Amino acid sequence: MNKSVLMCLLILDGLVLNTVMASVTVTVKQKQYVFTHEPQLIEVLAPIANQENWYWPSAVLYQEEGNQLEKMRQLLLNSLTTLITIYQKEEPDIALSLEQLHATITNWHLARRLPIKIDYDLARFSAAANPQLPEGEYILDIALRMNTVQLFGAVNRTNNVPHLPHADVSEYITRQTLTDVADKDYVILIQADGREITTPVAYWNKNHQEVMPGSQLFVPFKESLFHPEFALINQQIMTLAQNRVQQ
């Protein structure tokens, strides 16, 4: 075989091999880390673990996915737009709150939250906490301990409220005005570590539930015979909030 042809084939083989090997990309704080193999979690965490005093309980690994979450978002936004039109004339305050919720959800960065506990020290010493990442694109959402909690849903305004140490969930919503279509008996707490907790907050059913810093509090819409669509809307909002990249 001609030497020049052989050299070209070797170069092409090398390019193909490198393309195949460059299989995992992890984005951390707008910086990309590219791995030419399927890395263990510890390999992803090691370069950034000691850069700051990270709040590991709220660290999350997401995987960029196809259009499933985006399709759900568009269906939800269409439903909210329909409700806005219905309420605009007779109950403009509710329409305004729905418009703000529409804008909030429109601006969410969505990716599939992976059920992996992210903790550098744990990954160092436990094989179960140090999984291998398959080929794909990932986002590592890591931050310092936050001092706020986001309150959204059937409220007059989406708001980041101060985190209250040792306070019950109900103490967050007493400082807010709920809309007339809010379910005033329950709040959906999405803890910073991903746990979803339906929390009673009415005087007759309240029990003490504390909130982690950086968590989300979703005030659901009251489901009824007159508004059966709220059941699906509540579920869609919770699913998207679970898969929301906060940083």
Secondary structure, DSSP 8 states (H G I E B T S, - for coil): --HHHHHHHHHHHHHHHHHHH--EEEEETTEEEEESS--BHHHHHTTTTTTS---GGG-EEEE---SHHHHHHHHHHHHHHHHHHHHHHH-HHHHHHHHHHHHHHHT-EE-EE------HHHHHH-GGGS-B--SEEEEEE--S--SEEEEEESBSS-EEEE--TT-BTHHHHTTS-B-TTB-SSEEEEE-TTS-EEEEE-STTT----B--TT-EEEE-B---SS-THHHHHHHHHHHHHHTEE--
